[in-house]
């Protein structure tokens, strides 16, 4: 990935990122007021932060329980071979699956850690047996059913210093 940053982040950039991280729908007027800028320089900074890739997008955070997705599971996946080609085939296949929120190549006993949000145990059985275990190279899995979500955050702890 090419480094396209024109200049390092300063205190105002960090404040803008912190505010947008908490409320991506904040108006430019309110954002400018909270970070101590007038609207035009604030808008210019936000556009620069978007262009340089610091801001990747703006999203609505949905309530999974209200939508019926009450079960959160993590599945540790092991592959039969650890090679670039095996990882590529697995990566391509898992991107096509529903329910998958995140998938990470990890170190340790397993090769991947998958996070999925599903409606219940019948979908869990479908996810595991009919989807994950049939992916290219998968030999083993270990599941972790979440009993209580203690903390979940997408916020990156930004500090200027």
C-alpha positions in Angstrom: 0.0 0.0 0.0 1.4 3.4 -1.0 1.7 6.0 1.7 -0.3 8.9 0.3 -0.2 11.1 3.4 1.0 14.7 2.6 1.7 15.6 6.2 1.6 14.0 9.6 -1.6 14.2 11.7 -1.8 17.1 14.1 -3.8 17.8 17.2 -6.8 19.1 15.1 -6.8 16.1 12.8 -6.9 13.8 15.9 -9.8 15.8 17.4 -11.7 15.6 14.1 -11.1 11.8 13.8 -12.1 11.3 17.5 -15.4 13.3 17.0 -16.3 11.5 13.7 -15.5 8.2 15.3 -18.1 8.9 18.0 -20.7 10.5 15.7 -20.2 10.0 11.9 -23.4 12.0 11.3 -22.3 15.2 13.1 -22.7 18.3 10.9 -19.7 20.1 9.7 -20.9 23.2 11.6 -21.1 21.2 14.9 -17.8 19.4 14.2 -16.0 22.7 13.4 -17.4 24.2 16.7 -16.3 21.2 18.8 -12.7 21.1 17.4 -12.3 24.9 17.4 -12.2 25.7 13.7 -14.5 27.5 11.3 -16.5 25.4 8.9 -14.4 25.8 5.7 -11.0 24.7 7.2 -12.8 21.9 9.0 -14.4 20.6 5.8 -11.1 20.8 4.0 -9.4 18.7 6.8 -12.2 16.1 6.7 -11.9 15.8 2.9 -8.1 15.5 3.2 -8.5 12.8 5.9 -10.9 10.9 3.6 -8.6 11.2 0.6 -5.6 10.1 2.5 -7.4 7.0 3.8 -7.7 7.8 7.5 -11.4 7.8 7.1 -12.6 4.7 5.2 -16.3 5.4 5.4 -19.4 6.2 7.4 -21.8 3.4 8.5 -25.0 2.9 10.4 -24.6 0.7 13.4 -27.5 -1.7 13.6 -28.9 -3.5 16.6 -28.4 -7.2 15.9 -30.8 -8.4 18.6 -33.7 -6.3 17.3 -33.0 -7.8 13.9 -33.1 -11.3 15.3 -29.4 -12.0 15.1 -29.1 -13.0 18.8 -26.2 -15.5 18.6 -22.6 -14.3 18.3 -20.0 -17.0 17.6 -16.2 -17.1 17.1 -14.9 -20.1 15.1 -11.2 -21.0 15.0 -10.4 -22.7 11.7 -7.4 -24.9 10.9 -6.3 -25.6 7.4 -4.6 -28.7 6.1 -1.7 -26.7 4.5 -0.3 -23.3 5.4 0.7 -21.9 2.0 0.0 -18.7 0.1 -2.2 -20.6 -2.3 -4.2 -22.3 0.5 -4.7 -18.9 2.2 -5.8 -17.3 -1.0 -8.3 -20.0 -1.8 -9.7 -19.9 1.7 -9.8 -16.1 1.7 -11.7 -16.0 -1.6 -14.3 -18.5 -0.4 -15.0 -17.1 3.0 -15.6 -13.6 1.6 -18.7 -15.1 -0.2 -20.4 -16.4 2.9 -23.3 -14.8 4.7 -23.2 -14.2 8.4 -19.5 -13.6 8.5 -18.6 -10.3 10.2 -14.9 -10.7 10.4 -12.2 -13.2 9.4 -8.6 -12.9 10.5 -5.5 -14.9 9.7 -4.0 -15.6 13.1 -1.0 -17.1 14.8 -1.3 -19.9 17.3 -3.0 -23.3 17.1 -5.5 -22.3 14.4 -5.0 -20.5 11.1 -8.1 -18.2 11.1 -10.5 -16.7 13.6 -14.0 -16.1 12.2 -16.6 -13.9 13.9 -20.2 -14.5 12.8 -23.6 -13.2 13.9 -26.5 -15.6 13.4 -30.1 -16.0 14.5 -29.8 -19.2 16.5 -28.5 -22.8 16.8 -30.0 -24.0 13.5 -28.1 -21.3 11.6 -25.0 -22.1 13.7 -25.3 -25.7 12.5 -25.7 -24.5 8.9 -22.8 -22.1 9.2 -20.4 -24.6 10.7 -21.4 -27.8 8.9 -22.6 -26.6 5.5 -20.4 -23.6 5.1 -17.2 -23.3 7.1 -16.2 -26.9 7.2 -16.7 -27.2 3.5 -14.3 -24.3 2.6 -11.1 -25.2 0.8 -8.5 -26.8 3.0 -10.4 -26.7 6.3 -9.6 -29.7 8.5 -10.7 -28.6 11.9 -12.7 -26.0 13.8 -13.2 -24.9 17.4 -16.2 -22.8 18.2 -16.8 -20.3 20.9 -20.4 -19.3 21.6 -20.7 -15.8 23.2 -22.8 -15.9 26.4 -22.5 -12.2 27.2 -21.0 -9.3 25.2 -19.0 -7.5 27.8 -17.5 -4.9 25.5 -17.6 -4.2 21.8 -16.2 -1.1 20.3 -15.0 0.0 16.9 -13.3 3.1 18.4 -9.5 3.4 18.0 -8.1 5.1 21.2 -6.7 8.2 19.6 -4.4 10.5 21.5 -2.3 13.3 20.3 1.2 13.4 21.7 
